[in-house]
Amino acid sequence: MGSLGWQELVIVLVIVIIIFGAGKLPEIGGALGKGIKEFKSQATDESPAEPIASTTTRSTRRDEPKVVETREMRADEI
């Protein structure tokens, strides 16, 4: 896969200007630069990432009584 030449970059820039307009380009460039900077800082960060809390886990309260079902065995079940 080859690299992009200056002609391809000009074509991409013209398409971006048509889609977003010239007024939005500085805003888009700033957001893109901020995103790249944040990504690089997170990639070089040596501290472990925070675990993501699962939404499917149910928290249990300690003061809730646990219910244990017991049943008597009959003599023919032994």
C-alpha positions in Angstrom: 0.0 0.0 0.0 1.6 3.3 -1.1 1.7 6.5 0.7 -0.4 9.5 -0.2 1.1 12.0 -2.5 0.4 15.8 -2.5 -2.3 15.4 -5.2 -4.3 12.9 -3.1 -3.9 15.2 0.0 -5.2 18.2 -2.0 -8.2 16.1 -3.1 -9.0 15.0 0.4 -8.7 18.6 1.7 -11.1 19.9 -1.0 -13.6 17.2 -0.1 -13.3 18.0 3.6 -13.8 21.8 2.8 -16.9 20.9 0.7 -18.4 18.7 3.5 -17.6 20.8 6.6 -17.1 24.3 5.2 -14.0 26.5 5.6 -15.3 28.0 8.9 -15.3 24.6 10.7 -11.8 23.5 9.7 -10.0 25.1 12.6 -12.5 23.6 15.1 -12.1 20.2 13.5 -8.3 20.4 13.4 -8.2 21.5 17.1 -10.4 18.6 18.1 -8.3 16.2 16.1 -5.1 17.5 17.6 -6.4 17.3 21.1 -7.6 13.7 20.5 -4.2 12.7 19.2 -2.4 14.4 22.1 -4.7 12.6 24.6 -4.2 9.3 22.9 -0.4 9.6 23.0 -0.4 10.6 26.7 -2.6 7.6 27.6 -0.4 5.3 25.5 2.7 6.3 27.3 1.1 6.4 30.8 2.6 3.6 32.9 -0.1 3.5 35.5 -2.7 0.7 35.2 -6.0 1.6 33.7 -9.0 1.8 35.9 -11.3 -1.2 35.7 -14.6 -0.6 34.0 -17.5 -1.3 36.2 -19.9 -3.8 34.8 -23.6 -2.8 34.6 -24.7 -6.4 35.0 -23.4 -6.9 38.5 -25.7 -6.4 41.4 -24.5 -4.9 44.5 -25.4 -6.8 47.7 -26.0 -5.2 51.0 -24.3 -6.7 54.0 -27.4 -6.3 56.2 -29.6 -8.4 54.0 -30.2 -11.9 55.4 -29.1 -14.8 53.3 -31.9 -17.3 52.6 -30.8 -20.9 52.7 -33.3 -23.5 51.6 -33.2 -26.8 53.5 -35.4 -29.8 53.0 -35.7 -33.0 54.9 -34.7 -36.2 53.2 -37.0 -39.1 53.2 -35.8 -42.5 54.2 -36.2 -43.9 50.6 -33.9 -41.1 49.2 -30.9 -42.2 51.2 
